[in-house]
Amino acid sequence: MNNKKVFVFGIDCFEPSLVFDEWRKELPNLSSLMEQGAWGKMESTLPPITVPAWTSMMTSKDPGQLGFYGFRNRKSYGYEELYFANGAYVKEKTLWQILSRNRLTSIVLSVPQSYPPKPINGIMAGCFLTPDKSGVWTYPESVAKEIDFAAGGDYIIDVKEFRTDNKDELLKQIYEMTKRRFMVVRDFVKSKEWDFFVFVEMGVDRIHHAFWRYHDKNHRLYEKGHKYEFAIRDYYIYLDNEIGSVLKMLDDDTVVFVVSDHGAQTMVGAICVNEFFRKEEMLKLKTEPQKQQKLKTADIDWKKTLCWGEGGYYSRIFMNVEGREPEGIIPKNEYEKVRDQIKEKLENLGDEKGNPIGTKVYKPEEIYRDVKNIPPDLIVFFGNLNWRSAGSVGGGKIHTFENDTGPDDANHAQYGLFIMKGKGVKA
């Protein structure tokens, strides 16, 4: 293929079943790309999380090779708080860095982990990990004003808070963010020189987490006829129109991709992983919590603790190993035996009625080509991601249907989507 340009629509959390099946006839621009090109489900990383999935896509390196296993990771084998893996922790060459070395020009807008921005041959705007725009969030720094101007005055990095009960305000924010981002995309497609253009829209992810209960008839909180029943569908239709507005500006020599980092599915509830470990006498606290609260490592009695877990869409389990952690108690020669015992207990943990849920537990060295930095000892998909992990302690419940980090209806699904259209691409 001797194509001149490549354009990538990155849509965070775009769900293939909705695009390819349920709403295909209502998405004419995406349907047209599919009819003219190649398309299908695309398997995400393990775990299928925004960080590290986008960086895996843009580097061809798995999470183990990248050395971070989600948003939050261990800096050392101590018991300190985890660090957030922003762009400063990406050591592998990204696609746009490789292109820059070959004198090709890239425009990179809001691709996770592009904050803090790094020098490239072209333009970069920071992703949703950007804390705010008071610091340097673009490369070159001078382009920030131009991006804001093209966005109608203020380029929105992300919605303020998607785990909220104020759904009207959130919906308004999602549409406004998407509208302004596409204003910049259209402006830069037309006014800038580029060989490679990639941007990531976060609106789909935000609307899935906040409105999935109104969309999915199988969700326990679904209400037929609710005013938000078609909120996700209507946004997909709006997004398809925005995509179409950019497609009209691209010539036939441009290869077009539409990709997502993972999909979406109903979240049944949450497993309080540390409450489970307490019940199994694998985690001991210094004092009994008076209410449900965040687990703080300072509250753990390490002399009587084998392991602890982190909350999130999946769980990372860390073991307290002798000679590795400061107060480790698991003998090194029993590490694998204890790890297998923890794995088995987690896999056998059922729902609130004891029914099997199909939890999947992974050992990092078995799923990655390399294991850099400090991986979790185990990676857990409760109910194969139908359940999330709650890291909090207190209250005694192992199963909960209230999210400990705020309202959230959806979990990530293992498969995102892939559409590719251009000269030389067989339909």
N, C-alpha and C positions, 0 to 999 in steps of 0.2 A: 504494500500500500504506500503510494507516494503522496500521502495527504499532507497538506500544509499545516493544519492546525488541529488541536484537540481541545474540546470543551467538555468539562465534567460538571454535571448537576449532582452535588452530594446532598442527599436528603436524609437527615438523621432519623433512624427508626422507621423508614418507609416500609410498610408491611406488604409483602408480595401477594398475599391472598386478596387484599383489597384492590390492588392495582391490576393484577392479572386476571382476577375472576369477578369478585363481587361488584366492582364499580367500573369495570373496563369500558363499557359503553358510554359512561358519563365522563370519561377522561380522554377526549379525542386526540389531544396532542401526544400523550404517552402511548395511546393505542397506535397512532400513526408511526411512531418510532419503532414500536414492537413489530408492526406489520412489515416495515422496510428493513428491519435489522435482526439482531440476535438478542434473545432475552431468556431469563430464567431466575430461579432462586440462587442466591449466593451464600454459601456457608460462612459464618462469621468466625471470629477468633473464639477461643476458650479463655476467658469468659467473653460473651458477646456484649461488650460494654463500650461506650463511646471512646473512653481511654482504657485500653490501647487500640481498639479496632481500626480507627481512622489512620493512625500512624502505621499499623501493620499494613494497611492497604497502600499507603504512600511510600513504604520502604521495602516491601516484600519480606519483612522480618516478623516472626511470631513474638508473642509477649515475652517468652523466655529469652529470646535473642535481644529484644529491646531492653529487658531488665526491669520492667514494671508490669504489674499484674492487675491493674485497675487504677482508679483515681488515687487511692491511698496505699502507701507501701511502707515497708520497714526500712529505716535508715541503717539500723544496726540490730544486733541480737539483744539489745537492751530492752527495757520496758517503756520507752518513751512513746509519745504520740506519733502516729504515722504522718508521713509527708505527702503532699499533693504533687503528682507528677505532671508538671507543666512542660512547656517546650524546652526548658533549660536541661531537662533530663534525657532528651532525645539525642543520642550519640550516633545513630546510624544515618546514612545519607538518605535524604528524602528525594522524591522524584524531581522536584523543582531545583534542588541543589545539583543533581546530576545534569539536568538541562542547562543550568547556569554555567557549568563547567564546559558545556558544549556550545556556549554562546547563543542559547535559545532563551527567549523571554517568557516569564511566567507571571500571571496574576493569581494570587492566592488569597481568598477572602474567607476568613472565619473557619478555617479547617482545624479541628481539634488536633493537636497541641501546637498551634502556631503562636502561642503567647508564652514568653516574650518573643517578639518577632526577631528573626535573624536576617542578615544581609542576603539578598538574592538579586539576580539579574531580572529586575521587574519590581512588582509591588506586592506587599503582604499586609493584611489587616488581621489583628489578633482575634482569637476564637473566644468562646464563652468562658474560658478560664481567665480572661482579662478581668482583674478586680474592678477597675473602672477606667475611664479615659483621661484621668488627670495625669497619668504617667505616659511613657512612650508605648503606644499600642500599634503603631504601623511602621513599616519600612518602605521607603525612607520616611523619617519622622514628619517631613513636610507634607506628605500626601494625606495626613489625617484631616486637615481642613477641607481638602478637595473631596474626600469621601463623605464627610459630614454634609457638605454643600450639595453633593449629588444625591444624598439621602433626604433632601428637603430640610436640612438643618441639623439633624442628629441621627447618625448611624447607630442603630440599637444593637448592642453586643448580644444581649439575651433578655428574656422577660425577667421581671424583678423577682418573682417567686411563683413557681408553678405548682407547689404543694400548698394550695390555699382553698378556702371555702368561697372566696369571692370570685366565682366563675365568670361573671359578666365582665369584670375588669380584666381578668386573665385573657379571656377570648379577644377582647379589644386589643390588648398588648400583643398577642400572637399575630393577629392580622397586620397590625401596624409595623411590627418588626419585619415580617415577610415582605410587605409592600415596600418598605424603605430599602431592604437589602436588594430586591430586584431592580429598584430605581438605580442603585449604584452599579449593579451588574450590566444593565442596558447601557448606561452612560460609558462605562469602561470598555465594553465590547466595541462600542462605536469610536471612542476617542483615544484609546490607547493601542500601542503596538503590542502584540502578544502572539506567542506560538502555542502556549498552554494556558488554559484558564480553568481554575477550579474554585468552587465555593461550596460551603455547606450551610444549609438552612436547618435551624433547630426547631422550627415551629411544629413539625409533625411529632417529634419526640415529646414536646411539651403538651400538645393537645391529647396525645394518647394517654399519658400519665394522668392527666386531669379529667378527661371526659370519657374514658373507655367504658365505665359502668353504664353510661347512657346509650352507648352504641351496641355493646355485645349482649345479645339476648340470653346468653348463658351466664352472664355475670350475676352474682347473688343479689346485687343492688339494682339490677336493671328494672326500669319502669317504662312500660309502653306508653307512648304519648307524651313523655317528658319533653320540655321545651328544648333540651339539649340532645334529643334523640339522634338528630342528624348533624350535630356540630362537627364531628370528624369528617363525615361524607362531604358536607358543604365546604369544609376547608380543603379537602383533597381536590374538589372541583375548582376552587379558587386557585390553588397551587398549579393545577394543570394549565389554567389560563395564563398564569405568570410564566410558566415554562414555555408555553407557546409564543409568548411575546418576545422571548429571547431567540427561540428557534427561527423566527422570521428574519432575524438579523444575521444568521450564520449562513455562509455559502456552502455549496455542495462539496467543497474540498475539506470541510471541517468534519472530523470524526466526533460524534456526540456520544457521551456516556451518561446514563442515569444510574446512580449506585446508592445503596444504603449500607450502613455499618452493621445493622441487625434489624430484626423485625419486632413485632409486639404481640402480646398475648395477655389473656386475663390473669390477674393476680388473685389467687384464691384467698390467701392470707399470709401470715408471717410465722416463721418458726423462731422462737426465742432461744437461739443456740446456746447462749451462756446459762440460761435457766435449765436447759437440758443437761449441760455439763455439770451444773450444781446438783441436780437430781441424781446423776450417775456418780457423784462424788469424785469428779475429775477436776472440778474448779471449786475453790474454797475462798470465801470473802472474810475479811477481818471482822466485819459487823454486818448484821442483817439489814438490808435496805427497808426503809419504812414505806416506800412506794416504788413504782417502776421508774428507773432512772438509767442514764447512760453508764456503762461500765467504765470505770476509771482504773487503770492498772495499779494506781497507788492503793486502791481498796482491796487488792487481791493478796491473799496469804500464799505467797509463792512456795513456801516450804511444804504445802499440802495441795499444790495445783499441778496437774499434768498438762492442761491445755486450756486455751480460750479462743473465742471466735470474734470476728468482725461482722457487723451488719451490712446490708446493702442488697442489691438485686441477686447477689450470690454471696456465699460466705467464704472467708479465708480463715483457716484454722492454723493456729500457731502452737507449737509444743514447747514445753518447758524442759529443755534438755541439759543434762549435767555437763559442765565444761563449755557450754555454748551460751545459754542464757545466764545472767549473773547469779541467780538462785535456782538453777535447774536441778530437777530431781529425777528425770528419766535417764537411767544409765545409757551411755552411748551404744553399748552392745545390745540393748533392748529397744532401741529406737524404732526399728522396722516392725517389731512385734507389736509395740504399743500403737504405732501409726495404723497398722492393720486393724487393731481392735477398735480404735476410734472410727475408722472408715466403716467398719461393719455395723457399729452402733448407729451411726448416722444414716446408713443405707436402710437399716431396719426400722427407723423411726417413721411411724405412720401418721395419719391425720388425727384429728381430735377424737375420732372413734376407733382408732387403731388400724384403719384400713391402709394398705400399702399405697404410697404416693409416687414411687419410682425415682427416688433421689439418686443423683449421680455424683460420685466422689472421685476426684482425679488427683493423682500424684504428679506434680509439675514435671519431673524428669521423664515421665512416661508420655507426655503429650507435647513437649516442646523440643525443638532441635538443639537448644542450648538452654541453660538455666543461669542467667547472670544476676548479679546483686543478691538480694535476699528474698527468695520466693516464700509464699506460704508453704506450710508442710502439707496441707491439703486444700483443694478448691472444691467447694460444695455447691451443687445446684439442687436446692430442695424441690422435690416434686418435678425434677427436670425443668426448673424455673417457673413452675406454676405457683410456687410459694417463694417469698423473699426471705431474707435472713434479718431478724431483729437482734441487734447486739446488746440491747438493754438487759438489766437485771432487776429483780424485785417483782412482787405480785404473785409469784409461784406458777404462773401459766406458761406452758411451753408453746401452745398454739394461741395466736391472737388474730383478730380480724380488724384491729385498729393499727394503722401504720405508725411506728414510733417516731417517724420524721415528718409527719403531716399527711394529708389526704393524697392517696396515690392508688390508681385503679389497675394499672398495667405493669407487667414485667417485660423484660426483653425476651425475644425469641431468637433461636439459634440461626435462623436464615433471614438475611436481608434480600435485596434484589439487585439485578444487573440488567441493563438494557444498553445495547451498543449499535449505533447506526453510522454508516459512512461508506464511501467507495471501497469496494473489495470485501465488505462484510456481507456474507450470505444471509438472506432472510431465513 
